[in-house]
């Protein structure tokens, strides 16, 4: 829940209120219980600015092309729903791994356009359908599908080169360190591959991961997954700043899609960043952290304590040093007793770029609610997602400082963790085929 996200409201996508969308709204009711992170570039102006193209047969429904210089789902205006999945590769064949990525690329390109994962006209009647069907008749709902590669794809726990790729592993692609206070569940951490599916309809996001998982049968299997709702970050200045499950506005200083210079400096991997990983140029690194919030304890804290811990007013989101939500915090401004109005150990102070050597991140986090535990407490919190150019400089030092000193840490438990290299996008115009087409991450294998 780091202090990072956006301005002005975005128009909602028009869509017909079907039975499925009503069910989606019912699911969104979970947000009210606790309170409520640009596609690849091809069609230059529209896609650089993050504007969706029109969806076929669904007036007003957002559609973000799969191909482009960067993968969609990074600077794309953050959608409302998430299905994230990490996979273990079960094959030992490099050819089979490449084949999987080729099938995934072909299916992803179809699904973001509102089409079935496979062409039903080529399916024999006595064979399983090429698509599971639950998203039939639904618009694309702004679906984006983003793929990443984990450290374990390159070498196993014993250091063995699994697919002849060890020599091309990025130097920065290392498992995140164990931070003070971490209570990580190995079953919710790591993974060889990851898929981030975001959409404005939960059924569309789940359908995407379900079908990609089905295509992976015999080659890869889901290691862990996470559903999310109610974005906790904005990635476009057209979006309002959302609130997290503590009821505070979250992500006021997030990098926006419109900040081209900031994206180049803080998000996109440069061509000269790593000589042995030139294949990653134009891509990024994805940090994933499952952060459980101790909701019941927080709800008993006074408003004064809550605002002191966060460093912002709860109602407006303004820093405690004064102004409005987007006023820059004044960390030196003192109150009547001489102490700073914003506690130096508050969440806002420790997460701010001024206290992290100017490092910024592009966040795409989501709220999650996974029922209750054995003691009847909500298993709910933040599924933190952030894209960075250099995790060792932009994330690790900040999280280390926050784990040790953040006043808010008393109410947070980090239970899952992962770091993934996100390749650049598949070029516009590339031939996509499940058998011999271009695929995401292809430069790594060539």
C-alpha positions in Angstrom: 0.0 0.0 0.0 2.6 2.5 -1.0 1.7 6.1 -1.6 1.4 6.2 -5.4 -1.9 7.0 -8.2 -4.1 9.8 -10.1 -6.4 12.8 -10.9 -9.8 13.4 -12.8 -12.6 10.9 -13.4 -12.8 8.6 -16.4 -16.1 7.9 -18.3 -17.4 4.4 -17.6 -17.6 2.1 -20.5 -21.1 1.5 -21.7 -22.4 -2.0 -21.8 -25.6 -3.9 -21.6 -26.6 -5.0 -18.1 -26.7 -8.8 -18.6 -27.2 -11.5 -16.1 -23.4 -12.0 -16.0 -22.8 -8.3 -15.4 -25.3 -8.3 -12.5 -23.4 -11.2 -11.0 -20.2 -9.1 -11.4 -21.8 -6.2 -9.6 -22.8 -8.5 -6.8 -19.1 -9.6 -6.4 -18.1 -5.9 -6.3 -20.3 -5.6 -3.2 -17.4 -7.1 -1.3 -15.6 -3.8 -1.8 -18.3 -2.1 0.2 -17.9 -4.4 3.1 -14.3 -3.4 3.8 -14.1 -0.2 1.5 -13.1 0.0 -1.3 -3.5 -0.8 -9.4 -1.8 1.9 -22.5 -1.7 -1.0 -24.3 1.3 -1.8 -26.4 2.0 0.9 -28.9 1.0 0.3 -32.5 -1.8 2.7 -33.4 0.5 5.5 -32.5 -1.5 8.4 -31.0 -4.5 6.5 -29.6 -2.5 3.7 -28.1 0.3 5.8 -26.8 -2.2 7.9 -24.8 -3.9 4.8 -23.5 -7.1 5.4 -25.5 -8.9 2.1 -26.3 -10.1 1.3 -29.8 -13.7 0.4 -30.4 -14.8 -3.2 -29.6 -16.5 -5.0 -32.4 -20.2 -5.5 -31.8 -20.1 -3.8 -28.4 -20.7 -0.1 -28.5 -18.5 1.7 -25.9 -16.7 -1.4 -24.7 -12.9 -0.9 -24.3 -10.6 -2.9 -26.4 -6.8 -2.8 -26.0 -4.7 -4.5 -28.8 -2.4 -7.2 -27.6 0.5 -6.3 -30.0 2.8 -3.3 -29.7 6.2 -2.0 -28.6 5.2 -2.8 -24.9 2.9 -5.3 -23.5 -0.6 -4.1 -22.7 -1.6 -4.1 -19.0 1.2 -1.9 -17.8 0.3 1.7 -18.7 -3.2 0.8 -19.8 -5.7 2.7 -17.7 -6.1 0.4 -14.7 -9.2 -1.8 -15.0 -11.4 -2.8 -12.1 -10.8 -6.6 -11.9 -7.8 -8.8 -11.8 -7.0 -12.5 -12.2 -3.2 -13.1 -11.6 -1.7 -16.5 -11.9 1.8 -17.9 -11.5 2.8 -21.2 -13.2 5.4 -23.9 -12.8 6.7 -25.3 -16.1 6.4 -29.0 -15.9 8.1 -30.0 -19.1 11.9 -30.3 -19.6 11.6 -29.6 -23.3 12.6 -26.1 -24.6 10.6 -26.8 -27.8 7.5 -27.5 -25.7 8.0 -24.3 -23.7 8.3 -22.2 -26.9 5.2 -24.0 -28.3 3.2 -23.0 -25.1 4.2 -19.4 -25.4 3.2 -19.4 -29.1 -0.2 -20.9 -28.2 -0.6 -18.4 -25.3 0.2 -15.4 -27.6 -2.3 -16.5 -30.2 -5.1 -17.1 -27.7 -4.4 -13.9 -25.8 -4.5 -11.8 -29.0 -7.9 -13.4 -29.8 -9.4 -13.0 -26.3 -8.5 -9.3 -25.9 -10.5 -8.7 -29.1 -13.5 -10.4 -27.6 -13.1 -13.6 -29.6 -12.9 -17.2 -28.3 -9.4 -18.5 -27.3 -9.5 -20.8 -30.4 -11.3 -21.1 -33.7 -14.4 -23.2 -33.0 -14.9 -23.9 -36.7 -11.8 -26.2 -36.7 -12.9 -28.3 -33.7 -14.1 -31.8 -34.3 -17.5 -32.4 -32.7 -16.2 -35.2 -30.6 -13.2 -33.2 -29.3 -13.3 -30.7 -26.4 -14.2 -27.1 -27.5 -11.3 -24.7 -28.1 -12.8 -22.2 -25.7 -14.6 -22.8 -22.4 -17.5 -20.6 -23.5 -18.4 -18.6 -20.3 -17.4 -15.3 -22.0 -19.4 -15.9 -25.1 -21.7 -12.8 -25.9 -19.6 -10.6 -23.5 -17.7 -7.6 -24.8 -13.9 -7.5 -24.4 -14.4 -5.4 -21.2 -11.0 -3.7 -21.6 -9.2 -7.1 -21.2 -5.4 -7.0 -21.1 -3.1 -10.0 -20.7 0.5 -9.5 -19.6 3.1 -12.3 -19.4 6.2 -12.5 -17.3 9.2 -14.8 -16.6 10.4 -15.7 -13.1 14.0 -16.4 -12.0 13.3 -20.1 -11.7 12.5 -20.4 -15.5 16.2 -19.9 -16.1 17.8 -22.0 -13.3 16.3 -24.4 -10.8 17.0 -24.4 -7.0 20.2 -26.3 -7.5 21.5 -23.8 -10.1 20.9 -26.1 -13.1 20.2 -24.5 -16.5 16.7 -25.8 -17.3 16.2 -24.7 -20.9 19.6 -23.4 -22.0 18.6 -19.9 -21.0 20.8 -19.3 -18.0 23.3 -17.2 -19.9 20.5 -14.8 -20.9 19.0 -14.4 -17.4 18.8 -10.7 -16.4 21.2 -9.8 -13.6 18.3 -8.1 -11.7 16.0 -11.1 -12.0 16.6 -12.5 -8.5 14.0 -13.6 -5.9 13.2 -10.7 -3.7 14.9 -10.8 -0.3 13.2 -11.8 2.9 12.2 -8.5 4.3 11.8 -7.9 8.1 8.4 -9.2 9.2 7.7 -11.2 6.1 5.4 -14.2 6.8 5.6 -15.6 3.2 3.7 -18.7 2.2 5.8 -20.7 -0.3 2.6 -21.8 -1.9 1.8 -18.2 -2.7 5.2 -17.1 -3.9 7.5 -17.5 -6.9 6.7 -19.2 -10.2 8.4 -19.8 -13.6 5.8 -17.8 -15.6 3.1 -15.4 -14.7 -0.1 -14.1 -16.3 -1.8 -10.8 -15.3 -5.3 -10.6 -16.7 -7.1 -7.3 -16.1 -10.6 -6.4 -17.2 -13.7 -4.4 -16.2 -15.7 -7.7 -16.0 -14.6 -10.4 -13.6 -15.9 -13.1 -15.8 -13.8 -11.9 -18.7 -10.6 -11.8 -16.6 -11.2 -15.3 -15.1 -12.1 -16.7 -18.6 -8.7 -15.5 -19.9 -6.6 -17.3 -17.2 -8.9 -20.4 -17.3 -8.3 -20.8 -21.1 -4.6 -20.1 -20.9 -4.2 -22.6 -18.1 -6.1 -25.2 -20.2 -3.8 -24.6 -23.1 -0.8 -25.2 -20.7 -1.9 -28.7 -19.8 1.0 -31.1 -19.9 3.5 -28.2 -20.2 2.8 -25.9 -17.2 0.5 -25.9 -14.2 -0.8 -23.1 -12.0 1.3 -22.7 -8.8 -0.8 -20.0 -7.2 -3.3 -17.4 -8.2 -5.0 -14.3 -6.9 -8.3 -12.6 -7.7 -8.5 -8.8 -7.2 -11.2 -6.2 -7.4 -11.4 -2.4 -6.9 -8.1 -1.1 -8.3 -5.9 0.6 -5.7 -4.0 2.7 -8.2 -4.6 4.9 -11.2 -2.4 4.7 -14.3 -4.1 7.6 -16.2 -4.7 11.2 -15.3 -8.3 10.6 -16.5 -8.9 8.3 -13.5 -9.8 9.3 -10.0 -7.7 8.2 -7.1 -9.2 5.0 -5.5 -9.3 4.0 -1.9 -7.8 0.9 -0.3 -9.5 -1.3 2.3 -8.2 1.0 5.1 -10.5 3.6 3.5 -7.6 5.9 2.5 -6.9 7.2 -1.0 -4.0 5.2 -2.3 -1.4 6.0 -5.0 -1.6 9.8 -5.3 2.0 10.0 -6.7 1.8 7.0 -9.1 3.5 7.3 -12.5 0.8 8.0 -15.2 0.6 6.8 -18.8 1.0 10.4 -19.9 4.4 10.8 -18.3 6.6 9.6 -21.1 9.9 10.8 -19.6 9.1 9.1 -16.3 8.1 5.9 -18.0 11.4 5.9 -19.8 13.4 6.6 -16.6 11.5 4.4 -14.2 9.5 1.7 -16.0 11.0 0.6 -19.4 14.2 -1.5 -19.4 16.8 0.3 -21.6 18.7 -1.3 -24.5 22.0 -0.8 -22.6 20.8 -1.8 -19.1 22.0 -5.4 -19.3 24.2 -6.7 -22.1 23.3 -10.4 -21.6 19.5 -9.6 -21.5 19.1 -7.4 -24.6 15.9 -9.3 -25.2 14.3 -7.5 -22.3 14.8 -4.0 -23.7 11.4 -2.3 -23.9 10.1 -4.6 -21.2 9.9 -4.1 -17.4 10.1 -5.9 -14.1 6.9 -6.8 -12.2 6.9 -6.9 -8.4 4.0 -8.9 -6.9 3.3 -8.9 -3.2 0.2 -10.3 -1.4 -0.3 -8.0 1.7 -2.9 -9.0 4.2 -4.4 -6.2 6.2 -5.5 -6.8 9.8 -8.8 -5.2 9.1 -10.5 -5.8 12.5 -7.6 -4.2 14.5 -7.5 -1.2 12.1 -11.2 -0.6 12.5 -10.8 -0.1 16.2 -8.0 2.6 15.8 -9.0 6.2 16.3 -9.2 8.6 13.3 -6.2 10.5 14.7 -4.1 7.4 14.9 -5.1 6.2 11.4 -4.2 9.6 9.8 -0.9 9.8 11.7 0.1 6.4 10.6 -0.7 7.1 6.9 0.3 10.8 6.9 -2.8 11.9 5.0 -6.3 13.0 6.0 -8.8 10.2 5.5 -11.6 12.3 4.0 -9.8 14.3 1.3 -6.5 12.5 0.9 -4.6 15.7 1.5 -1.2 15.4 3.3 -1.3 16.3 7.0 0.9 19.3 6.1 -2.1 20.9 4.4 -3.6 21.5 1.0 -5.5 19.1 -1.2 -4.9 15.6 -2.3 -2.4 16.5 -4.9 -0.5 19.1 -2.8 3.1 18.0 -2.4 3.7 16.9 1.2 5.8 19.3 3.3 7.9 17.0 5.5 9.6 19.9 7.3 6.5 21.7 8.4 6.1 21.6 12.2 3.1 21.7 14.4 2.5 23.5 17.7 4.8 21.2 19.6 7.6 21.5 17.1 7.2 18.0 15.8 6.6 17.6 12.0 3.0 17.5 11.0 3.8 14.4 8.9 5.5 11.8 11.1 8.9 10.8 9.5 7.9 7.2 10.1 4.5 7.6 8.4 3.6 5.5 5.4 3.6 8.6 3.1 7.0 9.8 4.3 8.7 6.5 3.9 7.2 5.7 0.5 7.8 9.2 -1.0 10.4 9.5 -3.8 12.1 12.3 -1.8 13.1 9.7 0.7 14.0 7.0 -1.8 16.6 8.7 -4.0 13.9 9.9 -6.4 12.8 6.3 -7.3 9.2 6.0 -8.5 7.1 3.0 -9.6 4.1 2.3 -11.8 1.6 0.6 -9.6 -1.4 -1.5 -10.6 -2.5 -3.0 -7.3 -5.9 -4.4 -6.3 -8.0 -5.1 -3.2 -8.7 -8.7 -2.4 -11.0 -10.5 -0.1 -10.5 -14.3 0.3 -13.2 -15.1 2.8 -12.3 -15.5 6.5 -9.8 -17.4 8.5 -10.3 -20.0 11.2 -10.7 -17.2 13.8 -13.4 -15.5 11.8 -11.2 -12.6 10.7 -11.3 -11.3 7.1 -8.5 -12.6 4.9 -8.4 -9.4 3.0 -5.9 -6.7 1.9 -3.8 -5.5 -1.0 -2.4 -7.4 -3.9 0.5 -5.1 -4.7 1.6 -5.0 -8.3 4.3 -2.6 -9.5 6.3 -2.2 -12.7 9.9 -0.9 -12.4 13.0 -0.7 -14.5 15.4 -1.7 -11.6 13.8 -3.6 -8.7 17.1 -3.5 -6.7 17.1 0.3 -6.7 13.4 1.2 -6.9 11.7 -1.4 -4.7 14.1 -3.3 -2.4 15.5 -0.3 -0.5 12.1 1.2 -0.1 10.5 -2.0 1.2 13.4 -2.7 3.5 13.0 0.8 5.1 9.2 0.4 5.3 9.4 -3.1 6.8 11.7 -1.7 9.6 10.2 1.7 10.3 6.7 2.2 8.8 4.2 2.9 11.5 1.6 1.2 9.4 3.5 -2.2 9.4 1.7 -3.2 12.6 -1.4 -3.6 10.5 0.2 -5.4 7.5 1.4 -9.0 6.8 3.3 -9.8 3.6 2.2 -13.4 2.8 3.1 -13.8 -0.9 5.9 -12.6 -3.1 7.2 -12.8 -6.7 9.4 -11.0 -9.2 9.1 -11.4 -12.9 10.8 -10.1 -16.1 8.1 -8.8 -18.4 9.3 -8.9 -22.1 8.5 -6.2 -24.6 5.4 -6.6 -26.7 4.9 -8.7 -29.8 5.5 -6.3 -32.8 2.4 -4.9 -34.6 1.8 -6.8 -37.8 3.6 -10.0 -36.6 2.0 -13.2 -37.8 0.3 -15.0 -34.9 -0.4 -18.7 -35.1 -0.6 -21.4 -32.5 1.8 -23.6 -34.5 4.5 -21.3 -36.0 3.7 -17.7 -35.2 5.5 -15.0 -33.3 5.2 -15.1 -29.5 5.8 -13.0 -26.4 9.4 -13.3 -25.2 10.6 -14.7 -28.5 13.8 -12.8 -28.5 14.9 -14.7 -25.4 14.8 -18.0 -27.3 16.5 -16.8 -30.6 
